[in-house]
Amino acid sequence: MKDKEMERGFKALGNRRRLAILRFIKKVKEATVGDIAEEIKLSFKSTSRHLSVLAAADIVEREQRSLQAFYRLGDAIGEPVRRAVSIL
């Protein structure tokens, strides 16, 4: 894993809302933006923004199904970031 990728991953983890999102996704395996927003008590728009940051860092993967986007932990997470996520 390159330093720049690792930096992006750790920066994405450096926010309590994104950590809450990851905890929830880790628990339920897969969730929609609406489900995540409801769980962490944040607006749909803000939740989407946080999910975009996590997706850009390859921490979560997005799958569009009809009108809903589903998020799950990404397969391409680098080992250092994967270890950090595993302790959530």
Backbone as a printed PyTorch tensor [residue, N CA C, xyz], in Angstrom:
tensor([[[  0.8520,  -1.1820,   0.0000],
         [  0.0000,   0.0000,   0.0000],
         [  0.8910,   1.2360,   0.0000]],

        [[  0.5940,   2.1380,  -0.8970],
         [  1.3700,   3.3670,  -0.9980],
         [  1.0160,   4.3080,   0.1370]],

        [[  1.9830,   5.1600,   0.4820],
         [  1.7680,   6.1060,   1.5760],
         [  0.5600,   7.0070,   1.3370]],

        [[  0.3880,   7.4590,   0.0980],
         [ -0.7210,   8.3550,  -0.2040],
         [ -2.0720,   7.6530,   0.0030]],

        [[ -2.1690,   6.3820,  -0.4060],
         [ -3.4070,   5.6140,  -0.2000],
         [ -3.6660,   5.3940,   1.2850]],

        [[ -2.5910,   5.1040,   2.0290],
         [ -2.7330,   4.8780,   3.4610],
         [ -3.1710,   6.1780,   4.1540]],

        [[ -2.5900,   7.2870,   3.7360],
         [ -2.9630,   8.5800,   4.3090],
         [ -4.4470,   8.8660,   4.0580]],

        [[ -4.9230,   8.6320,   2.8270],
         [ -6.3300,   8.8590,   2.4920],
         [ -7.2310,   7.9830,   3.3580]],

        [[ -6.8240,   6.7280,   3.5470],
         [ -7.6210,   5.8170,   4.3680],
         [ -7.6990,   6.2530,   5.8150]],

        [[ -6.5700,   6.6430,   6.3790],
         [ -6.5800,   7.0600,   7.7840],
         [ -7.2840,   8.3990,   7.9750]],

        [[ -7.1750,   9.2970,   6.9910],
         [ -7.9270,  10.5560,   7.0770],
         [ -9.4230,  10.2810,   7.0530]],

        [[ -9.8400,   9.3320,   6.2120],
         [-11.2610,   8.9800,   6.1430],
         [-11.7440,   8.4160,   7.4750]],

        [[-10.8750,   7.7090,   8.1800],
         [-11.2460,   7.1380,   9.4790],
         [-11.2250,   8.1800,  10.5990]],

        [[-10.6430,   9.3360,  10.3360],
         [-10.4610,  10.3470,  11.3750],
         [-11.6740,  11.2210,  11.6170]],

        [[-12.8610,  10.6360,  11.6220],
         [-14.0900,  11.3830,  11.8430],
         [-15.0700,  10.4760,  12.5870]],

        [[-15.6480,  10.9910,  13.6680],
         [-16.5080,  10.1400,  14.5030],
         [-17.7650,   9.6690,  13.7700]],

        [[-18.2870,  10.4740,  12.8580],
         [-19.4750,  10.0530,  12.0930],
         [-19.1170,   8.8940,  11.1580]],

        [[-17.9740,   8.9950,  10.5090],
         [-17.5660,   7.9190,   9.6060],
         [-17.2490,   6.6500,  10.3850]],

        [[-16.6990,   6.8000,  11.5790],
         [-16.4600,   5.6170,  12.4210],
         [-17.7890,   4.9640,  12.8050]],

        [[-18.7920,   5.7820,  13.1100],
         [-20.1210,   5.2420,  13.4470],
         [-20.7170,   4.5200,  12.2390]],

        [[-20.5390,   5.0920,  11.0610],
         [-21.0230,   4.4530,   9.8310],
         [-20.3660,   3.0850,   9.6660]],

        [[-19.0610,   3.0390,   9.8330],
         [-18.3340,   1.7710,   9.6630],
         [-18.7380,   0.7380,  10.7050]],

        [[-18.9340,   1.1660,  11.9440],
         [-19.3870,   0.2360,  12.9860],
         [-20.7170,  -0.3960,  12.5880]],

        [[-21.6300,   0.4480,  12.0980],
         [-22.9480,  -0.0480,  11.7070],
         [-22.8510,  -0.9940,  10.5160]],

        [[-22.1190,  -0.6030,   9.4890],
         [-21.9810,  -1.4670,   8.3120],
         [-21.3100,  -2.7830,   8.6940]],

        [[-20.3210,  -2.7000,   9.5550],
         [-19.6400,  -3.9200,   9.9900],
         [-20.6260,  -4.8640,  10.6940]],

        [[-21.5380,  -4.2860,  11.4780],
         [-22.5160,  -5.0940,  12.2220],
         [-23.5600,  -5.7130,  11.3070]],

        [[-24.0830,  -4.9400,  10.3490],
         [-25.1880,  -5.4340,   9.5230],
         [-24.7440,  -5.9790,   8.1660]],

        [[-23.4600,  -5.8310,   7.8450],
         [-22.8490,  -6.3160,   6.5950],
         [-23.1400,  -5.4410,   5.3800]],

        [[-24.3550,  -4.8940,   5.2820],
         [-24.7300,  -4.0920,   4.1230],
         [-25.9150,  -3.2140,   4.5180]],

        [[-25.9180,  -1.9510,   4.0450],
         [-27.0110,  -1.0520,   4.4150],
         [-27.1800,   0.0440,   3.3710]],

        [[-28.3930,   0.5820,   3.3140],
         [-28.6770,   1.7140,   2.4280],
         [-28.2830,   3.0090,   3.1370]],

        [[-28.1940,   4.0740,   2.3570],
         [-27.8790,   5.3840,   2.9330],
         [-28.9360,   5.7540,   3.9700]],

        [[-30.1960,   5.5120,   3.6450],
         [-31.2830,   5.8350,   4.5730],
         [-31.1770,   5.0790,   5.8820]],

        [[-30.8610,   3.7890,   5.8050],
         [-30.7050,   2.9800,   7.0280],
         [-29.5420,   3.5030,   7.8770]],

        [[-28.4510,   3.8370,   7.2020],
         [-27.2700,   4.3370,   7.9220],
         [-27.5850,   5.6840,   8.5620]],

        [[-28.2160,   6.5770,   7.8030],
         [-28.5540,   7.9090,   8.3230],
         [-29.4510,   7.8080,   9.5550]],

        [[-30.4270,   6.9150,   9.4820],
         [-31.3360,   6.7210,  10.6160],
         [-30.5790,   6.1900,  11.8390]],

        [[-29.7020,   5.2320,  11.6170],
         [-28.9530,   4.6170,  12.7180],
         [-28.0340,   5.6170,  13.4150]],

        [[-27.3370,   6.4460,  12.6390],
         [-26.3660,   7.3650,  13.2580],
         [-26.9630,   8.7480,  13.5250]],

        [[-28.2560,   8.8930,  13.2370],
         [-28.9880,  10.1290,  13.4930],
         [-28.3370,  11.3340,  12.8120]],

        [[-28.2140,  11.2070,  11.4960],
         [-27.6230,  12.2520,  10.6730],
         [-28.4730,  12.3920,   9.4140]],

        [[-28.4610,  13.5460,   8.7930],
         [-29.2680,  13.7360,   7.5850],
         [-28.7840,  12.8270,   6.4610]],

        [[-29.6870,  12.5640,   5.5290],
         [-29.3820,  11.7320,   4.3680],
         [-28.2140,  12.3430,   3.5880]],

        [[-28.2650,  13.6520,   3.3880],
         [-27.2350,  14.3540,   2.6090],
         [-25.8590,  14.2570,   3.2790]],

        [[-25.8000,  14.4980,   4.5750],
         [-24.5180,  14.4120,   5.2950],
         [-23.9900,  12.9830,   5.3130]],

        [[-24.8930,  12.0320,   5.4860],
         [-24.4790,  10.6270,   5.4730],
         [-23.9060,  10.2630,   4.1130]],

        [[-24.5550,  10.7060,   3.0550],
         [-24.0570,  10.4440,   1.6950],
         [-22.6630,  11.0350,   1.5020]],

        [[-22.4570,  12.2230,   2.0220],
         [-21.1510,  12.8680,   1.8990],
         [-20.0730,  12.0550,   2.6210]],

        [[-20.3770,  11.5970,   3.8190],
         [-19.4250,  10.7710,   4.5730],
         [-19.1490,   9.4520,   3.8450]],

        [[-20.1920,   8.8590,   3.2860],
         [-20.0180,   7.6130,   2.5340],
         [-19.1570,   7.8330,   1.2920]],

        [[-19.2720,   8.9830,   0.6760],
         [-18.4310,   9.3060,  -0.4880],
         [-16.9590,   9.3570,  -0.1090]],

        [[-16.6650,   9.9230,   1.0480],
         [-15.2810,   9.9800,   1.5340],
         [-14.7620,   8.5600,   1.7790]],

        [[-15.5750,   7.7390,   2.4100],
         [-15.1750,   6.3510,   2.6850],
         [-15.0140,   5.5520,   1.3930]],

        [[-15.8750,   5.8060,   0.4100],
         [-15.7700,   5.1050,  -0.8720],
         [-14.5230,   5.5510,  -1.6370]],

        [[-14.2090,   6.8390,  -1.5850],
         [-13.0180,   7.3550,  -2.2700],
         [-11.7470,   6.7480,  -1.6980]],

        [[-11.7930,   6.3930,  -0.4230],
         [-10.6400,   5.7620,   0.2380],
         [-10.6960,   4.2330,   0.1160]],

        [[-11.6390,   3.7170,  -0.6520],
         [-11.8200,   2.2690,  -0.8610],
         [-12.1250,   1.5090,   0.4240]],

        [[-12.7090,   2.1890,   1.3940],
         [-13.0560,   1.5330,   2.6530],
         [-14.4380,   0.8820,   2.5510]],

        [[-15.3240,   1.5140,   1.8010],
         [-16.6340,   0.9240,   1.5360],
         [-16.8330,   0.8060,   0.0290]],

        [[-17.7190,  -0.1020,  -0.3500],
         [-18.1030,  -0.2770,  -1.7490],
         [-19.5790,   0.0450,  -1.8700]],

        [[-19.9340,   0.6120,  -3.0050],
         [-21.3130,   1.0160,  -3.2740],
         [-21.8720,   0.1550,  -4.3980]],

        [[-23.0900,  -0.3140,  -4.1930],
         [-23.7740,  -1.0680,  -5.2420],
         [-25.1600,  -0.4770,  -5.4370]],

        [[-25.4250,  -0.0200,  -6.6440],
         [-26.7250,   0.5620,  -6.9640],
         [-27.6950,  -0.5550,  -7.3380]],

        [[-28.8310,  -0.5800,  -6.6570],
         [-29.8970,  -1.5370,  -6.9780],
         [-31.1840,  -0.7480,  -7.1170]],

        [[-31.6370,  -0.6500,  -8.3360],
         [-32.8220,   0.1350,  -8.6320],
         [-32.5880,   1.5790,  -8.1500]],

        [[-33.4040,   2.0690,  -7.2390],
         [-33.2670,   3.4480,  -6.7780],
         [-32.4090,   3.5930,  -5.5290]],

        [[-31.9760,   2.4970,  -4.9460],
         [-31.2210,   2.5720,  -3.7040],
         [-29.7670,   2.1630,  -3.8960]],

        [[-28.9110,   2.8220,  -3.1300],
         [-27.4900,   2.4660,  -3.1090],
         [-27.2210,   1.7010,  -1.8200]],

        [[-26.5640,   0.5780,  -1.9400],
         [-26.2060,  -0.2470,  -0.7860],
         [-24.7030,  -0.1470,  -0.5620]],

        [[-24.3110,  -0.0550,   0.6770],
         [-22.8990,   0.0550,   1.0390],
         [-22.4750,  -1.1250,   1.8970]],

        [[-21.2580,  -1.5780,   1.6800],
         [-20.6540,  -2.6490,   2.4790],
         [-19.1600,  -2.3500,   2.5710]],

        [[-18.4870,  -3.0200,   3.4910],
         [-17.0430,  -2.8400,   3.6060],
         [-16.3790,  -3.2750,   2.3100]],

        [[-15.3870,  -2.5240,   1.8960],
         [-14.7170,  -2.7950,   0.6360],
         [-13.7520,  -3.9630,   0.7170]],

        [[-13.5670,  -4.6040,  -0.4230],
         [-12.6070,  -5.7040,  -0.5190],
         [-11.1940,  -5.1980,  -0.7420]],

        [[-11.0680,  -3.9670,  -1.2280],
         [ -9.7610,  -3.4400,  -1.6140],
         [ -9.0930,  -2.6200,  -0.5040]],

        [[ -9.5620,  -2.7520,   0.7190],
         [ -8.9690,  -1.9870,   1.8200],
         [ -7.5440,  -2.4730,   2.0440]],

        [[ -6.6240,  -1.5270,   2.1570],
         [ -5.2370,  -1.8890,   2.4670],
         [ -5.1380,  -2.4630,   3.8720]],

        [[ -4.1370,  -3.2700,   4.1110],
         [ -4.0050,  -3.9820,   5.3930],
         [ -3.9760,  -3.0540,   6.6130]],

        [[ -3.2170,  -1.9540,   6.6060],
         [ -3.2160,  -1.0960,   7.8050],
         [ -4.6020,  -0.5260,   8.1200]],

        [[ -5.3250,  -0.1020,   7.0940],
         [ -6.6740,   0.4440,   7.3000],
         [ -7.6260,  -0.6710,   7.7010]],

        [[ -7.4830,  -1.8400,   7.1030],
         [ -8.3180,  -3.0030,   7.4660],
         [ -8.1620,  -3.3280,   8.9540]],

        [[ -6.9390,  -3.2770,   9.4460],
         [ -6.7070,  -3.5370,  10.8760],
         [ -7.4020,  -2.5180,  11.7390]],

        [[ -7.3330,  -1.2400,  11.3260],
         [ -8.0060,  -0.1810,  12.0910],
         [ -9.5220,  -0.4150,  12.1150]],

        [[-10.0900,  -0.7720,  10.9750],
         [-11.5270,  -1.0260,  10.8880],
         [-11.9080,  -2.2470,  11.7260]],

        [[-11.0370,  -3.2180,  11.7940],
         [-11.3560,  -4.4580,  12.5240],
         [-11.5440,  -4.2260,  14.0140]],

        [[-10.9700,  -3.1640,  14.5670],
         [-11.1090,  -2.9280,  16.0070],
         [-12.3700,  -2.1360,  16.3710]],

        [[-13.1040,  -1.7000,  15.3600],
         [-14.3300,  -0.9260,  15.6260],
         [-15.3950,  -1.8010,  16.2520]]])
